[in-house]
Amino acid sequence: MSHTSVMESQPITNPSNASSVNIPVNQSSFPPQTKTNLIMPVLLALLFSGVVFGFGGYYLGKNSLDSNKELNEVQQSEVIPPPSPTPITETSSTPISQASPMPTIPVVNGADLKKIKFTLSQEWESKLNSDSLIISPKTGGGYLSIKVYNYPTGIGRREYYCQMSKVCIEGTTYYTEMNIGNISGYVANALDNSGGGAEYFGEKGNKFYIISSYNPPSPNEFEKSYKQVLNSLVF
């Protein structure tokens, strides 16, 4: 015969007894030992990362310093030293009132009596004396007589000619410019030369040339060819 338990059939009539019943409180599903095991690897990982980043930062910083040092050394080695200052030359503030002298042109002296050159036709001839060169036609008369003098500086050609020839007439003698061979000169007319003709004169360097002439009555070989002879002279 089955028996029913009295305690099972009796209801709980005292509500105060309900508080005495122990109801378990929900706690973490991991025990304390398990939490410690999880925290340790995390700490170790953080510690390892700190060490790695520390060494890495130190290495990178050291390389950066070394690179900057090498760059500074290269830049210093490439620095070009500044040029030495140019000395300042003091110049005079006084204006130059005189013009610069012209370059000196070398003086070409003329030929001596024996070295005068000329060209003659077959109808003319020449004769050299001690103080003159006579050029004349072979027939018909007339002549050109050339004399050479040392020409001093500081005197004009016409003035020197009158001093040497002594046939100038003041107020009467007149001069015409012309070329005589390879020099420039003058022809002098209206002279006191006892029936002689015109005279020609010019200079070259330190030599002065006077050419006396005589022209016989026309017609003659002299007046026909004397200008060609004058033009052929080389002093």
Secondary structure, 3 states (H helix, E strand, C coil): CCCCCHHHHCCCCCHHHHHHCCCCCCCCCCCHHHHHHHHHHHHHHHHHHHHHHHHHHHHHHHHHHHHHHHHHHHHHHHCCCCCCCCCCCCCCCCCCCCCCCCCCCCCCCCCCHHHCECCCCCCEEEEECCCCEEEEECCCCCEEEEEEEECCCCCCHHHHHHHHHCCCCCCCCEEEEEEECCEEEEEEECCCCCCCCCEEEEEECCEEEEEEEECCCCCCHHHHHHHHHHHHCEC
